[in-house]
């Protein structure tokens, strides 16, 4: 029995799919399948039920799963202890970022972290905020930059990096551009361009509308601010952006703060545990990068 077999076993159990597990551990699906079969032969029991599309853990697999996780954690702790003593951080760090992220401080943090700790293999994945929260909870993602409507998701730690009001962004000739004050009720008369469900900005907008019993027409959805601004600039709808997002497009869009949406949209780094040295180090680099950005 080898540690890598236990790693593959845990990956398949958590992903419930051999293909996704193989991508997670960076080997071929056939390699994962072969190692799991070998582990099952050594244990004398099948660990997975493969009869359906979704792989499920058998009774024997459930009995082995927590022990496998404990063994991997113990092996990792040995490496961490040695690394901390020698001041050398190694291993793997998986960083998630919300789809459409263009925050240069995050990229600066990744670059400075990589330069300081070349022994760490960095994986970066892009997904919706909701799925990233789930990934951090399961341990598939070590730390993630998400958009949120609340400061800290339940059971996780968080560092709020940006907290901003929502704005309506429209071309100069749009009727809303002539108003000094824009409310949610003003917006329902127009098609809306907004981020998709699962993003922090959309959560803030939807919650504010629900609180007033309003049902705006979401005409178009886009994950990237550039796409939303481009659609709004062409008159296809009112873009719902944050203050700093809208600032980037002031040459073609007029931004008006939505006065009755007081809950800010947040961008935050989230993590489950900072006991891992690479997570602590990355958080330190991130704080520095965003602090330097704010000081400019």
HUMO-V764183 format. One line per field, one symbol per residue. ss: DSSP state (H for helix, E for strand, - for the rest). psi: psi as a letter, one per 40 degrees, with the letter a starting at -180 (. if undefined). A space follows every 10 residues. Layout:
ss = ???
psi = ???
//
This chain:
ss = --HHHHHHHH HHHHH--HHH HHHHH---HH HHHHHHHHHH HHH----EE- -----EE-HH HHHHHHHHHH HHHHHHHHHH HHHHHH---- EEEEEEEE-- ---HHHHHHH HHHHHH---E EEEEEEE-HH HHHHHHHH-- --EEEEEE-- ------EEEE EEEE-EEEEE ----HHHH-- -E-HHHH--- -EEE-----H HHHHHHHHHH H------EEE E---HHHHHH HHH----EEE EEHHHHH--- ---EEEEE-- ----EEEEEE E-----HHHH HHHHHHHHHH HHHHH-
psi = hidddddddd dddddfhddd ddddefiidd dddddddddd ddefihdihe didhhihidd dddddddddd dddddddddd dddddefhhi aihhhiiihe hfhddddddd ddddddgeeh hhhhihiidd dddddddeed hdiihihiei dhiheiiihh dhhiiiihhi ideidddehd hhiddddeei ihhiiiieid dddddddddd defigihgdi iidhdddddd dddeeeihhh iidddddefe eeihhhhhde gdhihihihi idhedhdddd dddddddddd dddde.
//
